[in-house]
Amino acid sequence: MNFESLPADEFLDEAQELLQEIENGLLLLEDEPNNYEVIQRLFRSAHTLKGGAAMVGLNNLANGAHEFEAILSKLRSGTLKSSPQVISNLLEGRDNLLSLLNPLLSSLPSSSSSKVQKSSTDRHLPEQSTRAQTTDEELTPLNSSSLPQDYAYLIHLKFDPLCLQVGQEPMMLLKQLEQFGALTMIAHTSDFPSWPDFDPTRLYLWWSIKLCSDKPFEEVDQLLEFYRGEQSELLIEAIETPAEEEQEVQQAHQNMLAQISDQEAQFVDSEPSKGAELMETDVTELPKPSQTIRVPVSRLDRLQNLVSETVIRQARLLRLNDAIQATDDQLGEQFLQFVEDNEQAVRELQDQIQQVRMIPVGTIFSPMKRVVRDFANRHQKQIKLDIFGAETELDKTITEQIQGPLMHLLRNAMDHGMETPSDRTVAGKSSIGTITLRASQQQGFVIVEITDDGRGLDPHKILEAGHRLGMVAIDHQPNKQEVLQLIFQPGFTTATEVSETSGRGVGMDAVKRDIEALLGNIEVSSQLGKGTALKLKLPLSLAIIEGMLVRIGKEIFVLPLLLVTETLRPLPNQQKRFKTRGELIDIRGQYLPLVRLHQHLKIEEAVEKPEEGLLIVVQQGTQKYCLLVDNIEDQLPVVIKSLEEHFIHIPGIAGATILGDGSVCLILDVAAILN
């Protein structure tokens, strides 16, 4: 991170990420208490947070991070041993640091990325005894050029040679001192070894500094305190002599050096041209520029919208090409070549923008470890959360919107699925229950699975509840999968009494609705006494999707291609009708429900006989359906435009798109139609 000109909102984003890294590291350290590498990472994160907070003037946060770092330093040195109680105390300290950030997050205009990160770490925290009384002014870096310079200090900075290996950043301190006033620095190179002995992980430079500032001695000394260690020499001396009297100042500086090291003082006095170089504040070696930049999500959204408009214009070019070829074959061929080349460029641009918007699902998986730990402690259960495939990437918009449903499924697994340790022992299981979050990419989709080894779902109890609630006819005997699907019905619950956490029949239907709104689906499988698995199938992106243009009567609609498994024109003998199951189509021995779209959408003059139209087989969850349409007109990428701002919700319609001829075409909400 470049601290030369650090905006406050950039620091807040960085601070949230560091606090999440600290939480993840502490949870890992609880499982691996002797993992020194984890302790090192925690120390570096806390140190970076401390330095950044001090840089932007958040003294409360910097002091809190310093205390946090001090405890980690004891863990690192071995004077303090990691234990569940120590981890709990550190997690509470981490929450205290987050509580100091929350007022700032709500007071500053933040990008959507900041809001998302905040929501992923927000939870019910214990009330803190103190809160940061921080104003916006504290977030503005000090401007040294406007400071009155009432004091002069001589500063000696000789860091531990191994400081770089433990996460310290000397350049950060120099930048912070620069904010305090006018600096004159001498960089000493006398400790540099010969080239064969040079170790890039060690620090050989040390500095002598004259600082003219309006800051009192205690404040400057406190800044140095952040960087002091057993093997470092960070000293400060106030000088009463006015800064203009250079001879006396230089003599005082030399006296200070003599007290530190006779050898170095002699080196400075006798051979200044070889041992030191007088430099202004801008000649010290600067950190290498970062290879990454932070971009507000609003800018990415704008880029995505521009790409979407380009895709629409590409479709219009294709239609224009047809008109040109009809009048001039030679010109049409030339124009077609241009259109094809442009289409390739648009596709590549679309893919690149989509890649920029992709973020690892681990950003929402990782905070859930803390949720599991806190829940288990409150309810006297022993639960661990295993995460696989956290590096799997998904569009940021989808990642945000599945966070709520995933959290609901996780709570269900912990509350209803997981037994107490004693019950698990009686059942012959380990006393520690396991919940697994797994993500992977499969054929253009992202599959997110949440499984547990708890008590599982009881099909008999679910069916009894279905009969009691009037969701299943008494004389109907559905198969196991149909029974399990009842948990997604609005108002379904197996509880006969309402409690604090269950019995209201609200939850799983909302989860299913949210997932289907993302053009995804959810499947459930369970084995009584063994556990439950829920599988979410999600598209990589929702901004631009592949669509199938279908005709129903005189109307054209877009059917999302990602739902389609096959198309066919059935024979009359493939149609079946059952009293309890309605119209079915026999496809290779599998009977699939027939859905007449023109009836659902109330469209007249459409094909009535399946053998005269086309059947499009779509999959929703574990069930397949046959959608009857008149014909398939085309297949092309379509840009989804929301109708919510201009129209009330239209059942069966997910949105709209603009075709190449400029006309508006509605996108079918297959999940709503099937439900």
N, C-alpha and C positions, 0 to 999 in steps of 0.2 A: 504494500500500500504506500502511495506517495504522500508524505506528510508535508510537502512544501507548501501546498495550498489546499488544505483539507476542508471541504464543505461539511457543514454539520450533518446534513442528511446522509452523506456518504459514510461518515463515521457511525451514525446510528445503524445503518445497514450492516456495516462491518461488525459493530458491537453485538448485534443480534446473532449473527453467524458465529461469532466467538463464544457467546454464551451457550448456543446450541451445541457447539463442539465440546465445550466444557461439560455440559450435561451428558452427552454421549460418552465422553471419556470417563466420567465418574461411574456411570452404570457399567462400563466395561471393566473398570478397575475393581468394582465390587465382585465381579466374577473372577478376575485375575489379579488378586491383591499384590502379587509380587512382580507384576509386569512393569519394569522400569521404563520401558519405551512409552507406555501410556502416561506415566507420571511426567515424563519429559514433555510430551505433547500438551498435557494440561498446564504445565508450568509456562510453556511458551505462549499458549493462548491467553492465560491470565496476565502475563507480562505485556503482551501486545495490547490487550484491553487497557491495562493501566497506562501505558505510554500514550495511546491514542486519546484516552480521556483527559490526561494531563495536557495534551497538545491543544485540545479545543476548549480547555478551561473548565471541564467538569470535575472539580476537585473532590466532591463527595464520591463520585464513581471511582475516581483514581485512587482515593484513600481506601475505599472498600476493596478494590481489586488488589491493592498492595497488601492488605491484611489477608486476603484470600491466597495471594501468592506466597506469603510467609508460611502458611500452613502447608502448602504444596512443597515448599522448600524443605520443610522438616520431613515430609514423606520421601523426598528425593535423597536426603542425606541419611535416612534410616533412623533418625531420632524419634520418628512417629510411625507406627505401623498402621497399615490400612485395615479397617474393620467396618462392618455394617454401620455402626454408630458414627464413625468418622465420616463415612460416605454420606450418611443422612445429614450430618452437620454441614458438610460441604455443599450438598444439594440445596439445603436451606439458605446457605450463604449465596449460592448462585441465584436463587430466587430473589434474595434481597437486592442483588445487583440488577436483576431484571426490573424490579419494582422502581429502581431509580431511573430507568430508561422510559418506563411506560408514560409518565407525564409528558416527557419530551416527544414521544411518538404521537401522542394525541394533540399536542400543541403546534407541531410543525406540519406544514403541508408535505405529505410524503407520497412517494410513488406507490403504485399498486403493488410493486414487489415488496416494499416495506410492510404494507398492510398484510400481505399474505404471510410473510415470515412472522409477523407479530401474532397473527391468528393461530399459527401452528405451534407457538410456544405459550400462548395464553392459556391459563388454567386457574382453578380456584387456589389462590395462594394464601398462606396464613397472613393475618394482618401484621404489618411491620410496625415496630415501635417508633421508627423514624422514617420520614420520607424526604426525598431531595427537594429542597426549596431552590429550584434552578430556574433561571429566566433565560429568555432567548439571547440576552447579551452575553451570557456565559459561553455560548456556543460559537462566538465570533473570535477567531484567532487574534492575538494581540498584534498591533501594528507598531513595530519598533521605531519607525520614523517619526511617529507622533508623540513619543514618550519623553517627558522631561528626564534628564539623566542626572540625578542627585547623588548617586553612590557610585563608587568604583570598587571592583573586586578583582583579585588575582585568583585564578582557578587552575588547579592541576588535575588533569584527567588521565589516569593510567589504569585502564581496565584489566580485569583478569584476562590473560591471554586466551583462555578457553571460553570467553563469554559468548562468542558466536555460536558455539556448539550447544549452549543452553538457552538460546533464544534471545539474548540481549542484543540491542541494536544501538551501538555508540552514535551512529549518525543521527538517530532520533533525538538523543540528548543535545547534540550540537544544534539541531534545528530548533529545539525547544528553547535553548539559551538565546538563540538568535531572536526569538520572539520577545525576550526580556529587555533587549536594548542593543547598543552598538558593541560589536565584538572585534577584537584583534586577536588572531590565533597564530600560534607557532606549532606546527606539526613536526614532531621529533621522529627521525628515522633511524636512530642509533641502534635500536634493537633488531633491525632487519638482519637475518642471517644470509649466508651465501645462497646462491640460487639452488644448489643441490639439496640444501637443508630446508628450503622454504616449504611451509605447510599452509595451504590455503584456508584451512579451518581455524588457524590461530590468528590472533590480532597482535601485530607488531608495532603499530603506530601508537603514540601517546601525545597529548596536547598540553600546551600551556596557553592560558587564555586571559585576556584583560576584558572585563565586562563593565560597561558604563550603563547604568539602569536606574529607574526610579523604584525598583523592587527592594524591599528591606532584606537584610542578611538572611533572616529566618526562612523567607520564601524561596530564595535561591538555594539555600542549604537543603531545604526540604525536597526540592527537585532532584538534587544530587543523591539524596537518601534513597530514592527509588532504585538507583543503579549500584549502590554500594554492596560489596561482598567481601568475603574473607580474603580473597586474593587480589582485591582492587585497591587503588589509592586515589580517592576522589576527595580533594581538599579545596577549601575556599578560605580566602583571607580578605577582609575588608581593609581598604587603604584610605586614610583620611586625606592624603595629598590630592589636590584638585587634578582632574584628568589632564589639564593643559600642560602641567609641569612634567613633561615626558621623561626628563633625565631621572627625576626622583622616582617616578613610577617604574621605570625600567630597573633602577637599582633595587627597589623593593621586590620586584619580580625575581631578580637574580638572588636576592637573599632568601626568598621562599624556596627557590630551586635548590639552593645550597643546603637548606635544612632537610630537604627530601633526599638528595643524593649528591654527595661531593663529586662523584665522578661525572654525573650528568651536568652539574653546574659548571665544572671545569670545561666540559665539552661545549657548552653553550657560550662560555666566555671566550675561549681560545679559538674555536673553529666554527663560528656560526654559519659560515658558508657551506660547510659540509654536513653539520649536524642538524641544522634547522633552517627553515625558510619562512620569512615573515609573509603572512598571507592575510588578505582581507577575508571577510566572511564568505565570499562566493567562490573561493578557490579550493576549498576542501573537496575531496572526491565525492561526487554525488552518487546516490544509488542508481542502479540501472533502471531505465524506464520500464514500467510494468507492461507485460505483453497482453494484458486483458484490461477491459474498461467496463464500468458499470453503466448500463443504459436503462432509463426508466421504461417500464413495461408499456406505458402509454405510447412511447415512440415505436416500439415493436408492433403494437396494435395498429398504429397508423401505417407502418410499412406493410403489414398484412392486408390492410384494406386497399392500399394502392396495388398490391399484387393481385388481389381479388378483382379489382376493376380491370387490370390488364388481362386477366383470364377471360373476363366477359368480352372485352374488345377483340380478343383472339377468336372467340366464337363468331363474332360479327364479321371478322375478316374472312373466315371460312365460307360464310354465306355470300359475302361479296364476291369471292372467287368463283362461286357457282354462276353468278350473274355475268361475270366477265367472260368466262369460258363459253357461255351461251352466245356471246356476240363476237368474240375474237379468240380463236383457238391459240394462236401464237402468244398473244398478250396474256391469255389465261394461263398458259404453261409457265411463263416467266413469273406471273404473280403467285402462282401456286408454289413455286420454289421459294419465293420470299416468305409466304405464309408458313410453309413447313419449317424453314430455318427459324423464323420468329417463334413458332410454337415450341421448338426445342429450347430456345433461350428462355421463354416464359416458364416452361417446365422446370428448368434448372434453377431459375430465380425463385420459383415457388418452393422447390425442395430446400434451397439454402435458407430462405426465411423460416421455413418450418423447422429446420435444424437449429436455428438460433433460438427459437421459442421452446425447444425441448429442454426439459430439466429432469434430473434423476428422481424417480419416485421415492428414493431414500430420504428426500427432504420432508416428506410427510410420514414415512415409516419411522424414522429415528426418534422423533418426539414421543411416539407411542410407547417406547420402552419405559419412559418415566411414568406414563399413565398407568401401565401395567404394574409397575413397582408400587406406586402409591395406592392403587386399588387393593392389591394383595395385602399390603400392610394394614389398611383400614378394615379389611374383612377377614383377617386371620386366614388367608389362603396363601399357598405357595405356588406362584405362577412365574414362568419365564417366557420371554418372547424371543423367538428366533426369526431372523430376517435373512432372506435370500433374494438375490437379484435387485438389490437396492440401486445398482447402477443403471438399471433399465430406464430408458428415457420416454417421456410422455409430454404432450403439449401442455404448456403451463396452465392454460385455461381448464383443461380436463383434470389436471393434477389438483387444482384448487377445488374443483367441484366434487371430486370423489373423496375428499378429506372427511367431510361430514358423514357420508354413508359408511366409510371404513371405520370411523370412530364408533358409530352405532353398532356395527357388526362386532367390533372388538369388545365393546361393553357387554353385548349379549353373550359372547363366548366366556367372558370372565364371570359374569353374574349368574347366568342360567346354565352355561355349559360346564363350568369347572366345579368339581366337588371340593369339599374340605379335605385337608390332608388325612384325617382319620377315615373318612369315607373312601378315599382313594386306596388307602392301605387295606381296608376290609375287602375292596374289590380286586385286590391283587395288583394294583398299579403302584407306580412310584408316587411318593407323597407330593412331589413337585409336578404340577401340571404344565404342559407345554402348548403354547399357541404359536403358530407359524404363519408369517407373512411372506409370500413368495410372489415375485414378479418376473415376467419373461415376455419376449416378443415372439409371436407365432403368426406367420403369413399376413403381415400387415396389421395385426392387432397387438394390443398389450393385454396379457392375461394376468390378473391379480387374484391370488388365492389366499384365503384365510381359513386355516384349519386348526382344530383343537383335538386333544385326546381326552375330552371330558365325557360326560354321561350320554351324549348323543340325543337325538330326537326320537320320541316314542310315537310311531305311526298310529297305534291304537288310540292313544290319548288325543292325537291331532284329529283323527277321524271322528271320535266322540264329540269333540268340540265343534267340528264342522256340522255334525247332525244337530247339536244343541243350538247352534247359531243360525241354522237354516241355510247353510252354505252348500250342503250336500243332501240330496234326497235320501230318505231312510232306506229305500230299496236299491239304491245305487252302490255298487262296490268298486270304487276306483282302485287302480293299481298303486303301488307304493310311491312312485314318482308323482302321480297326481295328488296323492295325500300330502306329500311334503310341500307341494306348491301352494297348499292352503295357507301356509304361514305368511304368504305375501298378499293375502286378501285383506282389504280394508276392514278394520274392526275385529280381526281374528285374534283370539287369545285362548290359551288353555287354562288360564287362571280363572277361578270362580270368584275370587275376591281381589279388589284393587289394593295394591300396596304402593310403597314409595317408588319402587323401581319397575313394577310390571302390573299387568292386569287391565290396562286401558285399551289394548288393541290398537295402539298407534306405534308405528316404528318400521316394521319390515315392509309394509306397503309403500311407505315413503321412500325407503331405500331403493326398492324396485323402481319406483317412479323416477327417482333422480338418476339412476343408472340408465334407464331407457331414454330419458331426455337427452342423454349423451350419445344416443344411437348405439348403446351397448346392451348387454343382457346379463342376467345373473342366474346361476344354477346352484342347486343345493343337493347335497348327498349326505347321508348320515347312517350310522350303524349304532344301534342301541348299546350303550355301555362302552363303546369304542371311541366315539367322537363324531364331529360334524365338519364338513368342508363346504365352503361357499366359493364359487368361482365367478369372477367378473371378467367379461370380455368387452374390451373398450377399443374404439378406433384411435389411431395415433394422433389424429387432428380432426377438428370440426370446422375449420375455416373454409376449406375447399375439399369436397368429397367427390368421388366418382359416382355419377348418377345414371340411372337407366330411365330414358324417356318412354313412358307408356301411355297408350291412348285408351280412354274409357269413354265410350260414346263419342261426343264431339270435343271432349276435354283432354288436355295433355297434363300429365303429372310426372314428377320426378320420384323415383323409387331408389333409396340409397343402395348402391350396388353391394356394399359390404354385408347386407343382410341376405343376399340372394345366393342360393346354393345351386340351382339349376332351373331351366325352363323347358317346357314340353307342350305338345298339343295332344291331349288324351284321346283315346278311343272310347266310343260309347260304353263298351263293356267294362271299362275301368271305373265307372261311376257306381257308387254304392250308396245306399241309404239305410241307416239304422234308426230305430225308434228313439233310442236314448242318446245317440251321438250325432244325429243329423247327417248331412251329406259328406261323403268321404270319397277320396280318390285312391285307387289301388296303384301304388307305384312300387313295382318289384316286390310285392308281397307285404308292403308297409302301407297301412291305411292312414291317410293324412286328411285333416279337416279341409273342406272347401269353403273359401271365403269369397263371396261375391262382392267385389269392391263397389260396383255401381249401386248396390242396395245400401251399403253403409254410407256412401257419399250422396245418395239420392240423385243419381244421374239417369236420365231417360235415354232411350234409343241406343242402349248398349247391348253387347252380345249376351245372350241368355244361356246358350248351350255351350258347355266347356269345349266340346269338340270343334266348335266354330271359332273359338278364340284361342288364347294362350294361357297356360298356367305357369305362374312364377312361384317356385318353391322357396320359401324363406324360413329361416330358423329364428325362433324366439325362445331363449333359454334352452331347455332340452327338447322342446316340441317343435316340429315342423308343420307348416301350413301351406296350402295351395291358394294363391291369389289369382282370381280370374280377371284378365284384362282383354281388351279387344286386340291390341297389337303392341309390339315393341318398335318404337320409332328410331331411337338412337341411343348411343352411350357416350358420355362426355363428362369432363370435370365441371362441377357446378359450385357456385358460391352461395353459401347459406346466408340469407338475410332474415333477420328476426321480424316478426309481425307484431310483437307485443306492444311496441310504442304507438301503433296506429290502429290496431284492431283488438277486440276482445278475443279470448282464447277460442279457437275453432277446433272442435273435436276432430281428430284424425289428420290435422294439418300441423306439421312441425315448423314450417317456415316457407320461404319463397326464394326463387332465384330469377335471374334475368337471362333470357335466351339470346342467341346470336342475332335474332331479328328485332331485339328490343322488347319483346313481350315478356310479361311476368308469368312464371310457372310455379305452381304450388308444390311443395315437397311433402310427401305422405309421411305421417307419423304412424308407422306400422304397428308399433307396440300398443298405441292407444286404440287402433282399430281392432287388433286381436283381443285386447283385454275387454 
